[in-house]
Amino acid sequence: MDRDTRRPQPGQQYSSYKGRIESNILGVWWMCLAALQSERQVQLLAKVLNDKIDLIVSHDLLFLLPFCYPTR
């Protein structure tokens, strides 16, 4: 079997890579929450991390927007 036929397509590679990044972000998020003791600290950290995740996701959407809705 040719090795090239088993390789994922470029879009699949990006999707897999992005999924691993999101999993890592969430893993770090939960570890930080578990390490903190104050409920207020947990709330502040959750807000900051959620804002950062939203920023990352919105940046990806802005990057993909021209490809989804090309101008004529």
N, CA, C and O atoms as a printed pandas DataFrame, in Angstrom:
     atom_number atom_name residue_name chain_id  residue_number  x_coord  y_coord  z_coord
0              1         N          MET        A               1    0.847   -1.183    0.000
1              2        CA          MET        A               1    0.000    0.000    0.000
2              3         C          MET        A               1    0.891    1.245    0.000
3              4         O          MET        A               1    1.860    1.322    0.756
4              5         N          ASP        A               2    0.567    2.188   -0.825
5              6        CA          ASP        A               2    1.339    3.420   -0.930
6              7         C          ASP        A               2    1.152    4.257    0.336
7              8         O          ASP        A               2    0.028    4.440    0.805
8              9         N          ARG        A               3    2.248    4.759    0.879
9             10        CA          ARG        A               3    2.171    5.538    2.121
10            11         C          ARG        A               3    1.357    6.809    1.946
11            12         O          ARG        A               3    0.705    7.256    2.889
12            13         N          ASP        A               4    1.382    7.399    0.758
13            14        CA          ASP        A               4    0.662    8.655    0.532
14            15         C          ASP        A               4   -0.850    8.499    0.652
15            16         O          ASP        A               4   -1.545    9.455    0.994
16            17         N          THR        A               5   -1.365    7.307    0.375
17            18        CA          THR        A               5   -2.822    7.119    0.431
18            19         C          THR        A               5   -3.330    7.098    1.864
19            20         O          THR        A               5   -4.526    7.278    2.090
20            21         N          ARG        A               6   -2.454    6.884    2.831
21            22        CA          ARG        A               6   -2.885    6.838    4.229
22            23         C          ARG        A               6   -2.781    8.188    4.917
23            24         O          ARG        A               6   -3.239    8.337    6.050
24            25         N          ARG        A               7   -2.205    9.143    4.276
25            26        CA          ARG        A               7   -2.049   10.458    4.892
26            27         C          ARG        A               7   -3.382   11.207    4.884
27            28         O          ARG        A               7   -4.135   11.146    3.913
28            29         N          PRO        A               8   -3.658   11.913    5.977
29            30        CA          PRO        A               8   -4.898   12.712    5.991
30            31         C          PRO        A               8   -4.797   13.894    5.036
31            32         O          PRO        A               8   -3.705   14.375    4.730
32            33         N          GLN        A               9   -5.928   14.341    4.582
33            34        CA          GLN        A               9   -5.990   15.507    3.713
34            35         C          GLN        A               9   -5.635   16.756    4.525
35            36         O          GLN        A               9   -5.758   16.743    5.750
36            37         N          PRO        A              10   -5.197   17.838    3.862
37            38        CA          PRO        A              10   -4.812   19.056    4.601
38            39         C          PRO        A              10   -5.897   19.578    5.534
39            40         O          PRO        A              10   -5.589   20.006    6.646
40            41         N          GLY        A              11   -7.146   19.554    5.116
41            42        CA          GLY        A              11   -8.232   20.019    5.978
42            43         C          GLY        A              11   -8.392   19.160    7.215
43            44         O          GLY        A              11   -8.696   19.663    8.296
44            45         N          GLN        A              12   -8.186   17.851    7.052
45            46        CA          GLN        A              12   -8.279   16.944    8.188
46            47         C          GLN        A              12   -7.143   17.195    9.173
47            48         O          GLN        A              12   -7.341   17.133   10.386
48            49         N          GLN        A              13   -5.963   17.476    8.653
49            50        CA          GLN        A              13   -4.825   17.753    9.528
50            51         C          GLN        A              13   -5.100   18.999   10.360
51            52         O          GLN        A              13   -4.843   19.009   11.564
52            53         N          TYR        A              14   -5.622   20.053    9.729
53            54        CA          TYR        A              14   -5.923   21.293   10.447
54            55         C          TYR        A              14   -6.977   21.044   11.516
55            56         O          TYR        A              14   -6.854   21.523   12.643
56            57         N          SER        A              15   -8.011   20.293   11.159
57            58        CA          SER        A              15   -9.088   20.013   12.098
58            59         C          SER        A              15   -8.568   19.234   13.300
59            60         O          SER        A              15   -8.924   19.532   14.440
60            61         N          SER        A              16   -7.726   18.236   13.044
61            62        CA          SER        A              16   -7.168   17.431   14.123
62            63         C          SER        A              16   -6.268   18.277   15.016
63            64         O          SER        A              16   -6.324   18.179   16.241
64            65         N          TYR        A              17   -5.441   19.105   14.392
65            66        CA          TYR        A              17   -4.526   19.971   15.140
66            67         C          TYR        A              17   -5.309   20.966   15.987
67            68         O          TYR        A              17   -4.980   21.186   17.153
68            69         N          LYS        A              18   -6.342   21.568   15.407
69            70        CA          LYS        A              18   -7.168   22.539   16.131
70            71         C          LYS        A              18   -7.874   21.862   17.309
71            72         O          LYS        A              18   -7.985   22.445   18.387
72            73         N          GLY        A              19   -8.348   20.636   17.099
73            74        CA          GLY        A              19   -9.004   19.900   18.180
74            75         C          GLY        A              19   -8.069   19.638   19.346
75            76         O          GLY        A              19   -8.470   19.732   20.506
76            77         N          ARG        A              20   -6.805   19.304   19.032
77            78        CA          ARG        A              20   -5.828   19.070   20.098
78            79         C          ARG        A              20   -5.538   20.357   20.858
79            80         O          ARG        A              20   -5.388   20.336   22.079
80            81         N          ILE        A              21   -5.457   21.472   20.149
81            82        CA          ILE        A              21   -5.210   22.758   20.814
82            83         C          ILE        A              21   -6.363   23.089   21.755
83            84         O          ILE        A              21   -6.141   23.491   22.897
84            85         N          GLU        A              22   -7.601   22.921   21.272
85            86        CA          GLU        A              22   -8.761   23.216   22.113
86            87         C          GLU        A              22   -8.788   22.305   23.333
87            88         O          GLU        A              22   -9.124   22.753   24.429
88            89         N          SER        A              23   -8.436   21.022   23.157
89            90        CA          SER        A              23   -8.395   20.098   24.286
90            91         C          SER        A              23   -7.342   20.524   25.296
91            92         O          SER        A              23   -7.572   20.468   26.504
92            93         N          ASN        A              24   -6.184   20.951   24.798
93            94        CA          ASN        A              24   -5.124   21.401   25.699
94            95         C          ASN        A              24   -5.540   22.648   26.465
95            96         O          ASN        A              24   -5.275   22.763   27.662
96            97         N          ILE        A              25   -6.192   23.585   25.777
97            98        CA          ILE        A              25   -6.654   24.808   26.450
98            99         C          ILE        A              25   -7.631   24.453   27.562
99           100         O          ILE        A              25   -7.527   24.972   28.674
100          101         N          LEU        A              26   -8.578   23.571   27.264
101          102        CA          LEU        A              26   -9.557   23.195   28.280
102          103         C          LEU        A              26   -8.906   22.436   29.425
103          104         O          LEU        A              26   -9.293   22.610   30.580
104          105         N          GLY        A              27   -7.912   21.587   29.117
105          106        CA          GLY        A              27   -7.203   20.853   30.164
106          107         C          GLY        A              27   -6.474   21.786   31.109
107          108         O          GLY        A              27   -6.531   21.613   32.326
108          109         N          VAL        A              28   -5.793   22.771   30.556
109          110        CA          VAL        A              28   -5.088   23.756   31.383
110          111         C          VAL        A              28   -6.091   24.553   32.204
111          112         O          VAL        A              28   -5.856   24.840   33.378
112          113         N          TRP        A              29   -7.202   24.904   31.585
113          114        CA          TRP        A              29   -8.255   25.658   32.260
114          115         C          TRP        A              29   -8.716   24.919   33.510
115          116         O          TRP        A              29   -8.807   25.513   34.585
116          117         N          TRP        A              30   -9.007   23.625   33.377
117          118        CA          TRP        A              30   -9.500   22.854   34.516
118          119         C          TRP        A              30   -8.422   22.640   35.568
119          120         O          TRP        A              30   -8.723   22.645   36.762
120          121         N          MET        A              31   -7.168   22.451   35.153
121          122        CA          MET        A              31   -6.084   22.296   36.130
122          123         C          MET        A              31   -5.920   23.572   36.950
123          124         O          MET        A              31   -5.718   23.517   38.163
124          125         N          CYS        A              32   -6.006   24.714   36.283
125          126        CA          CYS        A              32   -5.902   25.993   37.000
126          127         C          CYS        A              32   -7.058   26.163   37.974
127          128         O          CYS        A              32   -6.866   26.624   39.099
128          129         N          LEU        A              33   -8.240   25.796   37.547
129          130        CA          LEU        A              33   -9.397   25.913   38.440
130          131         C          LEU        A              33   -9.236   25.024   39.664
131          132         O          LEU        A              33   -9.577   25.424   40.777
132          133         N          ALA        A              34   -8.718   23.820   39.458
133          134        CA          ALA        A              34   -8.543   22.892   40.574
134          135         C          ALA        A              34   -7.468   23.382   41.542
135          136         O          ALA        A              34   -7.559   23.128   42.743
136          137         N          ALA        A              35   -6.460   24.077   41.039
137          138        CA          ALA        A              35   -5.359   24.540   41.882
138          139         C          ALA        A              35   -5.748   25.743   42.741
139          140         O          ALA        A              35   -5.164   25.964   43.802
140          141         N          LEU        A              36   -6.718   26.508   42.292
141          142        CA          LEU        A              36   -7.120   27.694   43.052
142          143         C          LEU        A              36   -8.068   27.307   44.181
143          144         O          LEU        A              36   -8.816   26.334   44.082
144          145         N          GLN        A              37   -8.018   28.084   45.247
145          146        CA          GLN        A              37   -8.854   27.749   46.397
146          147         C          GLN        A              37   -9.999   28.730   46.596
147          148         O          GLN        A              37  -11.086   28.339   47.024
148          149         N          SER        A              38   -9.771   29.960   46.298
149          150        CA          SER        A              38  -10.794   30.975   46.517
150          151         C          SER        A              38  -11.849   30.911   45.410
151          152         O          SER        A              38  -11.508   30.816   44.231
152          153         N          GLU        A              39  -13.109   30.961   45.784
153          154        CA          GLU        A              39  -14.186   30.951   44.793
154          155         C          GLU        A              39  -14.100   32.178   43.887
155          156         O          GLU        A              39  -14.385   32.099   42.692
156          157         N          ARG        A              40  -13.708   33.299   44.463
157          158        CA          ARG        A              40  -13.561   34.525   43.666
158          159         C          ARG        A              40  -12.447   34.363   42.636
159          160         O          ARG        A              40  -12.592   34.803   41.495
160          161         N          GLN        A              41  -11.342   33.740   43.024
161          162        CA          GLN        A              41  -10.251   33.494   42.079
162          163         C          GLN        A              41  -10.719   32.593   40.940
163          164         O          GLN        A              41  -10.371   32.808   39.779
164          165         N          VAL        A              42  -11.503   31.593   41.285
165          166        CA          VAL        A              42  -12.022   30.675   40.270
166          167         C          VAL        A              42  -12.908   31.440   39.289
167          168         O          VAL        A              42  -12.810   31.239   38.079
168          169         N          GLN        A              43  -13.767   32.311   39.803
169          170        CA          GLN        A              43  -14.650   33.090   38.937
170          171         C          GLN        A              43  -13.860   34.012   38.011
171          172         O          GLN        A              43  -14.163   34.114   36.822
172          173         N          LEU        A              44  -12.848   34.682   38.558
173          174        CA          LEU        A              44  -12.038   35.586   37.737
174          175         C          LEU        A              44  -11.263   34.830   36.663
175          176         O          LEU        A              44  -11.204   35.261   35.511
176          177         N          LEU        A              45  -10.672   33.707   37.045
177          178        CA          LEU        A              45   -9.919   32.922   36.071
178          179         C          LEU        A              45  -10.841   32.371   34.985
179          180         O          LEU        A              45  -10.487   32.377   33.806
180          181         N          ALA        A              46  -12.012   31.898   35.379
181          182        CA          ALA        A              46  -12.960   31.375   34.397
182          183         C          ALA        A              46  -13.352   32.461   33.398
183          184         O          ALA        A              46  -13.445   32.199   32.199
184          185         N          LYS        A              47  -13.580   33.671   33.887
185          186        CA          LYS        A              47  -13.946   34.770   32.986
186          187         C          LYS        A              47  -12.813   35.089   32.020
187          188         O          LYS        A              47  -13.043   35.238   30.820
188          189         N          VAL        A              48  -11.595   35.193   32.534
189          190        CA          VAL        A              48  -10.445   35.507   31.675
190          191         C          VAL        A              48  -10.248   34.424   30.619
191          192         O          VAL        A              48  -10.064   34.726   29.440
192          193         N          LEU        A              49  -10.286   33.166   31.045
193          194        CA          LEU        A              49  -10.060   32.079   30.090
194          195         C          LEU        A              49  -11.184   31.984   29.068
195          196         O          LEU        A              49  -10.927   31.726   27.892
196          197         N          ASN        A              50  -12.409   32.184   29.494
197          198        CA          ASN        A              50  -13.519   32.162   28.540
198          199         C          ASN        A              50  -13.383   33.284   27.522
199          200         O          ASN        A              50  -13.659   33.093   26.338
200          201         N          ASP        A              51  -12.955   34.459   27.987
201          202        CA          ASP        A              51  -12.734   35.577   27.063
202          203         C          ASP        A              51  -11.639   35.246   26.060
203          204         O          ASP        A              51  -11.763   35.558   24.876
204          205         N          LYS        A              52  -10.560   34.612   26.532
205          206        CA          LYS        A              52   -9.456   34.238   25.637
206          207         C          LYS        A              52   -9.910   33.197   24.623
207          208         O          LYS        A              52   -9.577   33.297   23.442
208          209         N          ILE        A              53  -10.662   32.205   25.069
209          210        CA          ILE        A              53  -11.156   31.173   24.154
210          211         C          ILE        A              53  -12.081   31.799   23.116
211          212         O          ILE        A              53  -11.999   31.465   21.934
212          213         N          ASP        A              54  -12.962   32.705   23.548
213          214        CA          ASP        A              54  -13.846   33.401   22.604
214          215         C          ASP        A              54  -13.037   34.191   21.582
215          216         O          ASP        A              54  -13.385   34.224   20.402
216          217         N          LEU        A              55  -11.959   34.826   22.036
217          218        CA          LEU        A              55  -11.103   35.592   21.134
218          219         C          LEU        A              55  -10.448   34.682   20.099
219          220         O          LEU        A              55  -10.387   35.024   18.918
220          221         N          ILE        A              56   -9.960   33.522   20.541
221          222        CA          ILE        A              56   -9.329   32.574   19.618
222          223         C          ILE        A              56  -10.341   32.091   18.589
223          224         O          ILE        A              56  -10.050   32.054   17.393
224          225         N          VAL        A              57  -11.526   31.722   19.054
225          226        CA          VAL        A              57  -12.558   31.213   18.145
226          227         C          VAL        A              57  -12.998   32.299   17.171
227          228         O          VAL        A              57  -13.152   32.032   15.979
228          229         N          SER        A              58  -13.202   33.521   17.662
229          230        CA          SER        A              58  -13.641   34.595   16.763
230          231         C          SER        A              58  -12.544   34.932   15.759
231          232         O          SER        A              58  -12.841   35.282   14.616
232          233         N          HIS        A              59  -11.286   34.832   16.168
233          234        CA          HIS        A              59  -10.180   35.076   15.238
234          235         C          HIS        A              59  -10.204   34.038   14.123
235          236         O          HIS        A              59  -10.019   34.380   12.955
236          237         N          ASP        A              60  -10.435   32.752   14.479
237          238        CA          ASP        A              60  -10.532   31.702   13.464
238          239         C          ASP        A              60  -11.693   31.977   12.518
239          240         O          ASP        A              60  -11.572   31.773   11.310
240          241         N          LEU        A              61  -12.824   32.442   13.065
241          242        CA          LEU        A              61  -13.985   32.715   12.219
242          243         C          LEU        A              61  -13.716   33.871   11.269
243          244         O          LEU        A              61  -14.106   33.824   10.103
244          245         N          LEU        A              62  -13.046   34.915   11.767
245          246        CA          LEU        A              62  -12.713   36.048   10.896
246          247         C          LEU        A              62  -11.751   35.629    9.797
247          248         O          LEU        A              62  -11.836   36.118    8.670
248          249         N          PHE        A              63  -10.841   34.728   10.120
249          250        CA          PHE        A              63   -9.889   34.231    9.133
250          251         C          PHE        A              63  -10.601   33.414    8.054
251          252         O          PHE        A              63  -10.244   33.492    6.878
252          253         N          LEU        A              64  -11.604   32.634    8.451
253          254        CA          LEU        A              64  -12.302   31.758    7.510
254          255         C          LEU        A              64  -13.408   32.472    6.745
255          256         O          LEU        A              64  -13.838   31.988    5.698
256          257         N          LEU        A              65  -13.877   33.608    7.241
257          258        CA          LEU        A              65  -14.998   34.317    6.630
258          259         C          LEU        A              65  -14.807   34.602    5.145
259          260         O          LEU        A              65  -15.731   34.348    4.372
260          261         N          PRO        A              66  -13.655   35.116    4.700
261          262        CA          PRO        A              66  -13.493   35.375    3.260
262          263         C          PRO        A              66  -13.599   34.111    2.403
263          264         O          PRO        A              66  -14.004   34.177    1.242
264          265         N          PHE        A              67  -13.236   32.962    2.975
265          266        CA          PHE        A              67  -13.317   31.718    2.220
266          267         C          PHE        A              67  -14.751   31.211    2.140
267          268         O          PHE        A              67  -15.141   30.578    1.158
268          269         N          CYS        A              68  -15.533   31.492    3.178
269          270        CA          CYS        A              68  -16.924   31.034    3.205
270          271         C          CYS        A              68  -17.835   31.924    2.365
271          272         O          CYS        A              68  -18.785   31.444    1.747
272          273         N          TYR        A              69  -17.540   33.220    2.346
273          274        CA          TYR        A              69  -18.366   34.178    1.623
274          275         C          TYR        A              69  -17.495   35.039    0.710
275          276         O          TYR        A              69  -17.272   36.217    0.990
276          277         N          PRO        A              70  -17.003   34.453   -0.381
277          278        CA          PRO        A              70  -16.121   35.240   -1.264
278          279         C          PRO        A              70  -16.877   36.392   -1.925
279          280         O          PRO        A              70  -18.064   36.279   -2.232
280          281         N          THR        A              71  -16.176   37.490   -2.136
281          282        CA          THR        A              71  -16.779   38.630   -2.827
282          283         C          THR        A              71  -16.704   38.398   -4.327
283          284         O          THR        A              71  -15.839   37.670   -4.814
284          285         N          ARG        A              72  -17.605   39.014   -5.041
285          286        CA          ARG        A              72  -17.635   38.791   -6.498
286          287         C          ARG        A              72  -16.713   39.676   -7.212
287          288         O          ARG        A              72  -16.621   39.613   -8.437
